[in-house]
């Protein structure tokens, strides 16, 4: 099998072809890694498992949360992506740079005759695809399970939005983990920073939102309070998980949290563009 140096500097192959061949190399290493074998049962439990549970016709939920369409069921089941999918993205990519830096492989990579922006895209796409592909398969299984159990089949347009939104949130967490890996001097610091960000946006954001709302005089604790819902929705634009849910809400009826579909799309573009730009510039300036 050709080495990284042979592919990156090889002749008779276009720069794009070399780039995609290296992407496939990163993808294969990640998707066949021990971490993926550990995460797959968890992903299966959280993604199809949540869909199976929420599509149960006899499920006991508050009256205002009982799903009436397949899109609403998949929205409730999206908690599996938020918890398991994003965690898997962080665990797969957190040492994408720090490990290579410690082993000396990073110095070899960056010395190859390939633009560094291409090398940054190789890391991003390879690590992202390794989690996006299995999650996509599990989401398709989930959609079938929802239709099979509840006889409510999700439309093609809804399914595309749900899959693309999942791709985006996984991309954001992959870039976060790679950024942490590029900033950290050792693997322990990289995973600590990555997991810290995951905890902030996944577990602590609700507490942060509640605190900010209380400080701004917004009533907290009233489930039907429109002002709190709008405040929470707008503050969620500062969270990748919040933007992910805003994208999903564009396919639901009678949902108004103060953010239009256009605003949700613009926020998603910002969360995609600026971290990628930061990471690309970081790789350009990186000294092994």
GUMAR-283989 format. One record per residue: x, y, z of N, C-alpha, C in turn; residue number from 1. Coordinates in Angstrom, 2 decimals, decimal comma. Layout:
N
n.px	n.py	n.pz	ca.px	ca.py	ca.pz	c.px	c.py	c.pz	k
X	Y	Z	X	Y	Z	X	Y	Z	NUM
...
//
This chain:
288
n.px	n.py	n.pz	ca.px	ca.py	ca.pz	c.px	c.py	c.pz	k
0,85	-1,20	0,00	0,00	0,00	0,00	0,89	1,25	0,00	1
0,53	2,23	-0,82	1,34	3,44	-0,93	1,30	4,23	0,37	2
2,43	4,86	0,68	2,50	5,68	1,88	1,94	7,06	1,60	3
1,77	7,84	2,68	1,26	9,20	2,53	2,18	10,01	1,64	4
3,49	9,91	1,85	4,45	10,69	1,06	4,39	10,31	-0,41	5
4,24	9,04	-0,69	4,18	8,60	-2,09	2,93	9,12	-2,78	6
1,80	9,12	-2,08	0,57	9,61	-2,68	0,60	11,12	-2,82	7
1,01	11,83	-1,74	1,00	13,29	-1,75	1,96	13,86	-2,78	8
3,07	13,20	-2,98	4,05	13,73	-3,91	4,13	12,96	-5,21	9
3,21	12,02	-5,40	3,25	11,15	-6,57	2,95	11,88	-7,86	10
3,54	11,36	-8,93	3,32	11,94	-10,25	2,28	11,10	-10,98	11
1,76	11,67	-12,08	0,77	10,96	-12,86	-0,61	10,97	-12,23	12
-0,83	11,80	-11,25	-2,11	11,88	-10,55	-2,42	13,35	-10,30	13
-3,62	13,77	-10,60	-3,99	15,18	-10,40	-4,03	15,50	-8,92	14
-3,87	16,80	-8,57	-3,93	17,18	-7,15	-5,23	16,76	-6,47	15
-6,36	16,88	-7,18	-7,64	16,49	-6,59	-7,70	14,99	-6,37	16
-7,17	14,22	-7,34	-7,17	12,76	-7,19	-6,32	12,33	-6,00	17
-5,15	12,96	-5,84	-4,30	12,65	-4,69	-5,00	12,99	-3,40	18
-5,67	14,15	-3,40	-6,37	14,58	-2,19	-7,45	13,58	-1,80	19
-8,26	13,14	-2,75	-9,35	12,22	-2,42	-8,84	10,83	-2,06	20
-7,70	10,45	-2,62	-7,13	9,16	-2,22	-6,66	9,21	-0,77	21
-6,10	10,34	-0,37	-5,68	10,49	1,01	-6,89	10,59	1,95	22
-7,95	11,24	1,48	-9,19	11,29	2,27	-9,70	9,88	2,55	23
-9,68	9,03	1,53	-10,14	7,65	1,70	-9,25	6,90	2,69	24
-7,95	7,23	2,70	-7,06	6,59	3,66	-7,42	6,95	5,09	25
-7,68	8,25	5,33	-8,10	8,69	6,67	-9,43	8,05	7,03	26
-10,35	8,03	6,08	-11,67	7,45	6,33	-11,57	5,98	6,72	27
-10,77	5,19	6,00	-10,65	3,77	6,30	-10,05	3,54	7,68	28
-9,02	4,32	8,01	-8,38	4,14	9,33	-9,37	4,43	10,45	29
-10,17	5,48	10,29	-11,10	5,86	11,35	-12,28	4,91	11,45	30
-12,86	4,57	10,30	-14,08	3,77	10,33	-13,80	2,32	10,73	31
-12,56	1,87	10,57	-12,19	0,51	10,96	-11,44	0,47	12,29	32
-11,42	1,60	12,99	-10,67	1,68	14,24	-11,42	1,02	15,38	33
-10,70	0,76	16,47	-11,33	0,18	17,67	-12,37	1,11	18,25	34
-12,13	2,40	18,17	-13,09	3,37	18,70	-14,44	3,24	18,00	35
-14,40	3,06	16,68	-15,65	2,92	15,95	-16,38	1,64	16,36	36
-15,63	0,58	16,56	-16,25	-0,67	17,00	-16,92	-0,50	18,36	37
-16,33	0,33	19,21	-16,92	0,59	20,53	-18,15	1,48	20,40	38
-18,07	2,48	19,50	-19,15	3,45	19,38	-20,35	2,93	18,61	39
-20,17	1,98	17,71	-21,28	1,52	16,87	-22,47	1,01	17,69	40
-22,27	0,15	18,71	-23,44	-0,27	19,51	-24,14	0,90	20,19	41
-23,36	1,89	20,63	-23,95	3,06	21,28	-24,76	3,87	20,27	42
-24,19	4,06	19,07	-24,91	4,77	18,02	-26,20	4,04	17,65	43
-26,12	2,72	17,56	-27,30	1,94	17,21	-28,36	2,06	18,30	44
-27,94	2,07	19,54	-28,88	2,19	20,66	-29,56	3,56	20,66	45
-28,79	4,61	20,41	-29,32	5,96	20,51	-30,11	6,39	19,28	46
-29,68	6,02	18,07	-30,33	6,55	16,87	-31,52	5,68	16,45	47
-31,35	4,45	15,99	-32,54	3,63	15,72	-33,33	3,31	16,99	48
-32,62	3,20	18,12	-33,31	2,90	19,37	-34,29	3,99	19,77	49
-33,87	5,26	19,65	-34,76	6,38	19,96	-35,93	6,41	18,99	50
-35,65	6,18	17,72	-36,73	6,19	16,72	-37,74	5,09	17,01	51
-37,25	3,92	17,39	-38,14	2,79	17,73	-39,02	3,14	18,92	52
-38,42	3,77	19,93	-39,18	4,12	21,13	-40,22	5,19	20,88	53
-39,84	6,28	20,21	-40,78	7,38	20,00	-41,85	7,05	18,97	54
-41,65	6,02	18,15	-42,67	5,64	17,18	-43,66	4,63	17,75	55
-43,50	4,27	19,00	-44,43	3,34	19,65	-45,80	4,01	19,79	56
-46,86	3,42	19,22	-48,19	4,05	19,32	-48,69	4,20	20,76	57
-48,16	3,39	21,67	-48,62	3,44	23,06	-47,66	4,18	23,98	58
-46,74	4,95	23,41	-45,77	5,65	24,23	-46,46	6,69	25,10	59
-45,99	6,86	26,32	-46,56	7,81	27,27	-45,72	9,09	27,27	60
-46,25	10,15	26,68	-45,58	11,45	26,62	-46,58	12,54	27,01	61
-46,10	13,73	27,40	-47,04	14,83	27,62	-47,88	15,08	26,37	62
-49,09	15,54	26,56	-50,03	15,69	25,44	-49,48	16,57	24,33	63
-48,70	17,62	24,69	-48,21	18,53	23,66	-46,94	18,02	22,98	64
-46,48	16,82	23,33	-45,27	16,29	22,72	-45,52	14,97	21,99	65
-46,74	14,52	21,91	-47,03	13,29	21,18	-46,87	13,54	19,69	66
-45,98	12,82	19,01	-45,76	13,08	17,57	-46,96	12,68	16,74	67
-47,30	13,54	15,78	-48,43	13,27	14,90	-47,98	13,01	13,46	68
-46,72	13,24	13,17	-46,17	12,97	11,85	-44,83	12,28	12,01	69
-44,34	11,71	10,91	-43,03	11,06	10,95	-41,92	12,07	11,22	70
-42,07	13,29	10,69	-41,06	14,32	10,91	-40,98	14,68	12,40	71
-42,12	14,75	13,07	-42,12	15,05	14,50	-41,47	13,92	15,29	72
-41,72	12,68	14,88	-41,09	11,53	15,55	-39,58	11,57	15,38	73
-39,13	11,86	14,16	-37,69	11,94	13,92	-37,07	13,13	14,65	74
-37,85	14,19	14,82	-37,35	15,34	15,58	-37,10	14,95	17,04	75
-38,05	14,22	17,63	-37,86	13,77	19,00	-36,68	12,80	19,10	76
-36,52	11,95	18,08	-35,43	10,97	18,08	-34,08	11,60	17,79	77
-34,06	12,88	17,37	-32,79	13,53	17,05	-31,89	13,68	18,27	78
-32,44	13,45	19,46	-31,60	13,48	20,66	-30,48	12,46	20,56	79
-30,70	11,40	19,80	-29,65	10,40	19,60	-28,47	10,96	18,84	80
-28,73	11,82	17,86	-27,65	12,48	17,13	-26,92	13,45	18,04	81
-27,68	14,21	18,82	-27,08	15,23	19,69	-26,15	14,61	20,72	82
-26,56	13,49	21,29	-25,75	12,87	22,34	-24,70	11,91	21,77	83
-25,14	10,89	21,06	-24,21	9,84	20,62	-23,43	10,24	19,38	84
-24,11	10,84	18,39	-23,44	11,18	17,15	-22,33	12,20	17,33	85
-22,63	13,27	18,05	-21,61	14,30	18,25	-20,47	13,80	19,14	86
-20,80	12,99	20,14	-19,75	12,42	20,98	-18,82	11,52	20,15	87
-19,39	10,72	19,27	-18,58	9,86	18,42	-17,68	10,69	17,51	88
-18,20	11,80	16,98	-17,40	12,67	16,12	-16,19	13,21	16,88	89
-16,42	13,62	18,13	-15,33	14,14	18,96	-14,30	13,06	19,27	90
-14,77	11,87	19,64	-13,85	10,80	20,02	-13,03	10,29	18,83	91
-13,61	10,34	17,63	-12,88	9,87	16,46	-11,83	10,88	16,00	92
-12,11	12,17	16,16	-11,23	13,19	15,56	-10,33	13,91	16,56	93
-10,47	13,65	17,86	-9,77	14,49	18,83	-8,25	14,41	18,73	94
-7,71	13,28	18,25	-6,25	13,16	18,14	-5,79	13,16	16,68	95
-6,61	13,75	15,81	-6,28	13,76	14,40	-4,98	14,47	14,08	96
-4,56	15,38	14,95	-3,31	16,11	14,73	-2,32	15,87	15,86	97
-2,78	15,89	17,11	-1,86	15,75	18,25	-1,12	14,42	18,22	98
-1,81	13,34	17,82	-1,17	12,03	17,77	-0,07	12,01	16,71	99
-0,37	12,59	15,54	0,64	12,64	14,47	1,80	13,55	14,85	100
1,50	14,60	15,62	2,58	15,50	16,05	3,55	14,78	16,97	101
3,03	14,00	17,92	3,88	13,28	18,86	4,70	12,19	18,17	102
4,12	11,56	17,15	4,81	10,46	16,48	5,74	10,92	15,37	103
5,68	12,20	15,02	6,52	12,71	13,94	5,89	12,63	12,57	104
4,70	12,02	12,49	4,03	11,89	11,19	3,56	13,25	10,68	105
3,19	14,16	11,59	2,71	15,47	11,16	3,78	16,23	10,40	106
5,02	16,16	10,87	6,12	16,84	10,18	6,28	16,30	8,76	107
6,13	14,99	8,62	6,21	14,38	7,30	5,06	14,85	6,42	108
3,86	14,90	6,97	2,69	15,33	6,20	2,88	16,75	5,68	109
3,24	17,65	6,57	3,31	19,07	6,21	4,49	19,39	5,31	110
5,46	18,48	5,21	6,61	18,72	4,33	6,36	18,27	2,90	111
5,21	17,66	2,65	4,91	17,17	1,30	4,52	18,32	0,38	112
4,78	18,13	-0,94	4,46	19,19	-1,92	2,96	19,26	-2,21	113
2,20	19,55	-1,19	0,76	19,69	-1,32	0,32	20,90	-0,52	114
-0,50	21,78	-1,07	-0,94	22,96	-0,32	-1,55	22,57	1,01	115
-1,30	23,39	2,01	-1,79	23,04	3,34	-3,31	23,12	3,44	116
-3,94	23,93	2,61	-5,40	23,96	2,67	-5,96	22,62	2,22	117
-5,29	21,96	1,28	-5,74	20,63	0,88	-5,51	19,63	2,01	118
-4,40	19,77	2,71	-4,13	18,85	3,80	-5,14	19,03	4,94	119
-5,55	20,28	5,18	-6,58	20,50	6,21	-7,91	19,89	5,79	120
-8,26	20,01	4,49	-9,51	19,42	4,01	-9,46	17,89	4,05	121
-8,28	17,31	3,83	-8,14	15,85	3,94	-8,50	15,40	5,35	122
-7,98	16,10	6,35	-8,27	15,73	7,73	-9,74	15,92	8,07	123
-10,32	17,04	7,64	-11,71	17,33	7,96	-12,64	16,32	7,29	124
-12,49	16,15	5,97	-13,41	15,29	5,24	-13,24	13,83	5,65	125
-12,00	13,39	5,81	-11,77	12,00	6,19	-12,35	11,66	7,55	126
-12,10	12,52	8,54	-12,63	12,27	9,89	-14,14	12,43	9,92	127
-14,66	13,45	9,22	-16,11	13,66	9,21	-16,85	12,51	8,54	128
-16,34	12,05	7,39	-17,01	10,97	6,67	-17,06	9,68	7,48	129
-16,04	9,46	8,32	-15,99	8,22	9,09	-17,13	8,12	10,09	130
-17,69	9,25	10,51	-18,85	9,22	11,40	-20,14	9,52	10,64	131
-20,06	10,34	9,58	-21,26	10,70	8,84	-21,85	9,51	8,10	132
-21,00	8,64	7,56	-21,50	7,49	6,79	-22,30	6,53	7,68	133
-21,74	6,05	8,80	-22,55	5,16	9,64	-23,78	5,82	10,23	134
-23,69	7,10	10,58	-24,86	7,80	11,12	-25,95	7,91	10,07	135
-25,56	8,17	8,82	-26,56	8,24	7,74	-27,28	6,92	7,57	136
-26,52	5,82	7,59	-27,14	4,49	7,48	-28,11	4,26	8,63	137
-27,70	4,61	9,84	-28,58	4,42	11,00	-29,81	5,32	10,94	138
-29,67	6,52	10,37	-30,82	7,41	10,23	-31,82	6,84	9,23	139
-31,33	6,28	8,14	-32,24	5,67	7,16	-32,98	4,49	7,78	140
-32,26	3,70	8,60	-32,92	2,62	9,32	-33,98	3,18	10,27	141
-33,66	4,29	10,93	-34,60	4,92	11,86	-35,87	5,36	11,15	142
-35,69	5,98	9,97	-36,86	6,43	9,22	-37,75	5,26	8,82	143
-37,13	4,15	8,45	-37,92	2,97	8,10	-38,64	2,42	9,33	144
-37,95	2,42	10,46	-38,58	1,93	11,69	-39,78	2,77	12,08	145
-39,65	4,10	11,94	-40,78	4,98	12,26	-41,97	4,66	11,37	146
-41,73	4,50	10,08	-42,82	4,17	9,18	-43,42	2,80	9,46	147
-42,56	1,86	9,78	-43,02	0,49	10,03	-43,87	0,41	11,29	148
-43,45	1,10	12,35	-44,16	0,98	13,63	-45,40	1,86	13,70	149
-45,32	3,05	13,13	-46,42	4,01	13,29	-47,25	4,19	12,03	150
-46,80	3,62	10,92	-47,46	3,80	9,62	-47,47	5,26	9,20	151
-46,49	6,03	9,69	-46,31	7,42	9,26	-44,96	7,48	8,55	152
-44,99	7,65	7,25	-43,76	7,62	6,46	-43,27	9,03	6,19	153
-42,00	9,25	6,44	-41,42	10,59	6,26	-41,27	10,89	4,77	154
-41,52	12,13	4,40	-41,42	12,53	2,99	-39,95	12,62	2,58	155
-39,73	12,60	1,27	-38,35	12,68	0,76	-37,70	14,00	1,13	156
-38,45	15,10	1,03	-37,87	16,41	1,36	-37,51	16,50	2,83	157
-38,38	15,98	3,71	-38,08	15,98	5,14	-36,85	15,13	5,44	158
-36,77	13,97	4,82	-35,64	13,08	5,08	-34,33	13,71	4,64	159
-34,34	14,44	3,52	-33,12	15,11	3,05	-32,69	16,16	4,06	160
-33,62	16,97	4,56	-33,29	18,00	5,53	-32,73	17,38	6,81	161
-33,34	16,31	7,29	-32,89	15,68	8,52	-31,49	15,09	8,36	162
-31,21	14,48	7,21	-29,89	13,90	6,99	-28,84	14,99	6,83	163
-29,14	16,02	6,04	-28,17	17,10	5,83	-27,89	17,84	7,14	164
-28,93	18,07	7,94	-28,72	18,72	9,24	-27,82	17,88	10,13	165
-27,99	16,56	10,11	-27,11	15,68	10,88	-25,68	15,76	10,36	166
-25,51	15,78	9,04	-24,16	15,92	8,48	-23,49	17,19	8,98	167
-24,26	18,28	9,03	-23,68	19,56	9,43	-23,25	19,55	10,89	168
-24,11	19,06	11,79	-23,73	19,09	13,20	-22,54	18,17	13,46	169
-22,45	17,05	12,74	-21,29	16,18	12,87	-20,04	16,85	12,32	170
-20,19	17,62	11,24	-19,05	18,36	10,69	-18,56	19,39	11,68	171
-19,47	20,11	12,32	-19,07	21,14	13,27	-18,26	20,55	14,42	172
-18,72	19,45	14,98	-18,00	18,84	16,10	-16,68	18,21	15,64	173
-16,63	17,72	14,42	-15,37	17,20	13,90	-14,34	18,32	13,78	174
-14,75	19,46	13,27	-13,83	20,60	13,15	-13,41	21,09	14,52	175
-14,34	21,14	15,48	-13,98	21,54	16,85	-12,89	20,63	17,40	176
-13,07	19,32	17,23	-12,11	18,36	17,76	-10,75	18,51	17,08	177
-10,74	18,73	15,77	-9,47	18,91	15,06	-8,80	20,21	15,46	178
-9,59	21,25	15,67	-9,01	22,50	16,16	-8,37	22,31	17,53	179
-9,07	21,62	18,42	-8,51	21,33	19,74	-7,24	20,52	19,61	180
-7,23	19,57	18,69	-6,06	18,73	18,50	-4,88	19,54	17,97	181
-5,16	20,53	17,13	-4,08	21,35	16,59	-3,53	22,34	17,61	182
-4,37	22,74	18,57	-3,93	23,69	19,59	-3,23	23,00	20,75	183
-3,58	21,74	21,02	-3,02	21,02	22,16	-1,64	20,47	21,82	184
-0,80	20,38	22,82	0,54	19,83	22,65	0,57	18,32	22,85	185
-0,47	17,79	23,48	-0,51	16,35	23,74	-1,95	15,86	23,61	186
-2,11	14,54	23,48	-3,43	13,97	23,24	-4,38	14,19	24,41	187
-3,86	14,13	25,63	-4,71	14,32	26,80	-5,37	15,68	26,81	188
-4,60	16,71	26,49	-5,17	18,06	26,44	-6,19	18,19	25,32	189
-5,92	17,52	24,19	-6,83	17,60	23,04	-8,19	17,01	23,39	190
-8,20	15,83	24,01	-9,49	15,21	24,32	-10,19	15,96	25,45	191
-9,44	16,52	26,40	-10,06	17,28	27,48	-10,78	18,51	26,93	192
-10,13	19,21	26,00	-10,73	20,41	25,42	-11,94	20,04	24,56	193
-11,83	18,97	23,78	-12,93	18,54	22,92	-14,15	18,11	23,73	194
-13,91	17,29	24,77	-15,02	16,83	25,60	-15,62	18,00	26,38	195
-14,77	18,96	26,76	-15,28	20,14	27,45	-16,26	20,92	26,58	196
-15,92	21,10	25,30	-16,84	21,78	24,40	-18,14	20,99	24,23	197
-18,00	19,68	24,13	-19,19	18,83	23,98	-20,10	18,97	25,20	198
-19,52	18,96	26,40	-20,32	19,12	27,62	-20,99	20,49	27,65	199
-20,28	21,53	27,23	-20,85	22,87	27,25	-22,10	22,95	26,39	200
-21,99	22,51	25,15	-23,10	22,67	24,22	-24,20	21,63	24,39	201
-23,85	20,46	24,94	-24,83	19,38	25,02	-25,51	19,30	26,38	202
-24,77	19,52	27,46	-25,33	19,32	28,80	-25,49	20,62	29,58	203
-24,61	21,58	29,37	-24,63	22,80	30,18	-25,35	23,96	29,51	204
-25,67	23,83	28,22	-26,26	24,97	27,52	-27,64	25,34	28,08	205
-28,40	24,34	28,51	-29,72	24,62	29,09	-29,59	25,47	30,36	206
-28,61	25,13	31,19	-28,38	25,92	32,41	-27,92	27,33	32,07	207
-27,06	27,43	31,07	-26,58	28,74	30,63	-27,75	29,58	30,11	208
-28,61	28,97	29,30	-29,77	29,68	28,75	-30,69	30,15	29,87	209
-30,94	29,28	30,83	-31,81	29,63	31,95	-31,24	30,79	32,75	210
-29,95	30,76	33,00	-29,31	31,83	33,77	-29,39	33,15	33,03	211
-29,07	33,16	31,74	-29,11	34,40	30,96	-30,53	34,94	30,89	212
-31,50	34,03	30,74	-32,90	34,46	30,68	-33,32	35,11	31,99	213
-32,93	34,51	33,11	-33,29	35,07	34,42	-32,65	36,44	34,62	214
-31,40	36,58	34,18	-30,72	37,87	34,33	-31,35	38,95	33,46	215
-32,01	38,54	32,38	-32,65	39,50	31,50	-34,13	39,69	31,81	216
-34,59	39,12	32,91	-35,96	39,32	33,34	-36,99	38,50	32,60	217
-36,54	37,46	31,90	-37,47	36,59	31,19	-37,94	35,51	32,14	218
-39,26	35,25	32,16	-39,80	34,23	33,06	-39,24	32,86	32,71	219
-38,77	32,15	33,72	-38,17	30,83	33,53	-39,04	29,78	34,21	220
-39,23	28,66	33,57	-39,99	27,57	34,17	-41,39	27,43	33,65	221
-41,86	28,39	32,87	-43,20	28,31	32,29	-43,09	27,67	30,91	222
-43,58	26,45	30,77	-43,42	25,72	29,52	-44,15	26,38	28,35	223
-45,23	27,12	28,65	-46,01	27,75	27,58	-45,70	29,23	27,42	224
-44,64	29,69	28,04	-44,27	31,11	27,97	-43,62	31,39	26,62	225
-44,30	32,18	25,78	-43,79	32,46	24,43	-42,51	33,29	24,49	226
-42,41	34,21	25,46	-41,23	35,07	25,53	-39,98	34,26	25,83	227
-40,10	33,27	26,73	-38,94	32,42	27,03	-38,57	31,55	25,83	228
-39,58	31,05	25,13	-39,33	30,21	23,96	-38,58	30,99	22,89	229
-38,99	32,24	22,65	-38,31	33,08	21,66	-36,90	33,41	22,12	230
-36,74	33,74	23,41	-35,41	34,05	23,94	-34,48	32,84	23,80	231
-35,00	31,67	24,17	-34,20	30,45	24,07	-33,83	30,16	22,62	232
-34,79	30,33	21,71	-34,54	30,05	20,30	-33,46	30,95	19,73	233
-33,48	32,21	20,07	-32,47	33,14	19,54	-31,10	32,87	20,16	234
-31,08	32,54	21,44	-29,80	32,23	22,08	-29,23	30,92	21,53	235
-30,09	30,03	21,07	-29,62	28,76	20,51	-28,83	28,95	19,22	236
-28,90	30,11	18,61	-28,10	30,37	17,42	-26,60	30,38	17,75	237
-26,28	30,54	19,04	-24,89	30,53	19,47	-24,41	29,13	19,82	238
-25,26	28,14	19,65	-24,91	26,76	19,95	-25,08	25,90	18,71	239
-24,12	25,03	18,40	-24,29	24,14	17,23	-25,48	23,22	17,37	240
-25,74	22,73	18,58	-26,92	21,89	18,79	-28,20	22,67	18,57	241
-28,21	23,92	19,00	-29,39	24,76	18,81	-29,66	25,03	17,34	242
-28,61	25,31	16,58	-28,79	25,55	15,14	-29,26	24,27	14,46	243
-28,74	23,13	14,89	-29,19	21,84	14,35	-30,69	21,66	14,56	244
-31,17	21,97	15,75	-32,60	21,83	16,01	-33,42	22,86	15,24	245
-32,87	24,06	15,05	-33,57	25,05	14,24	-33,75	24,55	12,81	246
-32,74	23,89	12,26	-32,85	23,34	10,91	-33,94	22,28	10,85	247
-34,01	21,43	11,87	-35,05	20,41	11,88	-36,44	21,03	12,04	248
-36,53	22,12	12,80	-37,81	22,76	13,03	-38,39	23,40	11,78	249
-37,55	23,62	10,76	-38,08	24,16	9,50	-39,04	23,19	8,83	250
-38,99	21,91	9,23	-39,87	20,89	8,64	-41,06	20,57	9,54	251
-41,22	21,33	10,62	-42,34	21,09	11,54	-43,34	22,22	11,43	252
-44,58	21,92	11,70	-45,65	22,92	11,66	-45,82	23,56	13,03	253
-46,23	24,82	13,01	-46,61	25,54	14,24	-45,47	25,62	15,25	254
-44,24	25,76	14,77	-43,09	25,94	15,66	-42,55	27,35	15,42	255
-42,57	28,16	16,47	-42,08	29,53	16,36	-41,23	29,85	17,58	256
-39,93	29,82	17,37	-39,01	30,15	18,48	-38,19	31,39	18,15	257
-38,79	32,26	17,34	-38,16	33,54	17,07	-37,08	33,52	16,01	258
-36,91	32,41	15,31	-35,88	32,30	14,27	-36,55	31,79	13,00	259
-36,43	32,53	11,91	-37,02	32,12	10,64	-36,17	31,03	10,00	260
-36,74	30,29	9,03	-35,93	29,30	8,30	-34,70	29,91	7,65	261
-34,84	31,13	7,13	-33,67	31,80	6,54	-32,61	32,06	7,59	262
-33,03	32,49	8,77	-32,08	32,72	9,85	-31,37	31,45	10,27	263
-32,11	30,33	10,29	-31,50	29,05	10,66	-30,45	28,63	9,63	264
-30,78	28,82	8,34	-29,83	28,45	7,28	-28,59	29,34	7,34	265
-28,77	30,64	7,56	-27,62	31,55	7,64	-26,73	31,20	8,84	266
-27,35	30,84	9,96	-26,58	30,44	11,12	-25,80	29,16	10,84	267
-26,42	28,22	10,13	-25,73	26,97	9,78	-24,54	27,25	8,86	268
-24,71	28,17	7,92	-23,60	28,53	7,03	-22,45	29,17	7,82	269
-22,81	30,01	8,80	-21,77	30,65	9,61	-21,02	29,63	10,45	270
-21,75	28,69	11,07	-21,10	27,64	11,88	-20,25	26,71	11,01	271
-20,54	26,66	9,72	-19,73	25,82	8,82	-18,51	26,58	8,33	272
-18,71	27,81	7,89	-17,64	28,56	7,22	-16,55	29,01	8,18	273
-16,92	29,65	9,29	-15,91	30,28	10,15	-15,02	29,26	10,87	274
-15,55	28,16	11,45	-14,63	27,17	12,02	-13,72	26,52	10,97	275
-14,26	26,26	9,77	-13,42	25,70	8,71	-12,32	26,67	8,31	276
-12,66	27,95	8,21	-11,66	28,97	7,88	-10,60	29,04	8,97	277
-11,02	29,01	10,23	-10,08	29,05	11,35	-9,15	27,84	11,29	278
-9,70	26,66	11,06	-8,88	25,46	11,02	-7,90	25,48	9,85	279
-8,36	25,93	8,69	-7,48	26,00	7,53	-6,32	26,95	7,78	280
-6,60	28,10	8,36	-5,53	29,05	8,67	-4,62	28,51	9,76	281
-5,18	27,77	10,70	-4,37	27,15	11,75	-3,37	26,17	11,16	282
-3,81	25,35	10,20	-2,92	24,39	9,58	-1,85	25,10	8,76	283
-2,20	26,21	8,12	-1,22	26,95	7,33	-0,08	27,49	8,20	284
-0,42	27,87	9,44	0,59	28,46	10,35	1,22	27,43	11,27	285
0,75	26,19	11,21	1,16	25,19	12,19	2,63	24,79	11,99	286
3,36	24,77	13,10	4,75	24,31	13,10	4,79	22,97	13,84	287
5,16	21,86	13,17	5,16	20,53	13,82	6,03	20,50	15,07	288
//
